[in-house]
Amino acid sequence: MDSYKIEGLMVRLSLLKEHGQALLEQAEDFPALQCNCRRALASLKMMEMDLGLLTLPAGPRPDDQG
C-alpha cells in the first residue's frame, strides 16, 4: 500500500479515536453506551496495531506454556 494511503488511514483513525473518546466522556450517564464506546475504542486500538502505530507489550502470552 502506498505511504500516502497509509497516512490517510492514520489521520482518519486518529479522528475516530478522538470522537470515540469524546462520546465515551459524554455518555457518562448511559452505561450501555459507555460499554459499546469502550469496545469501539478497543477495535480502534487493534487498527492502530494493524498500521504499526502500536506494538504489543513484551511478556508472556496467555497461550504460552511454562
C-alpha positions, 0 to 999 in steps of 0.5 A: 500500500502506498505511504500516502494511503497509509497516512490517510488511514492514520489521520482518519483513525486518529479522528475516530479515536478522538470522537470515540473518546469524546462520546465515551466522556459524554455518555457518562450517564448511559452505561450501555453506551459507555460499554459499546464506546469502550469496545469501539475504542478497543477495535480502534486500538487493534487498527492502530496495531494493524498500521504499526502505530502500536506494538504489543507489550513484551511478556508472556502470552496467555497461550504460552506454556511454562 
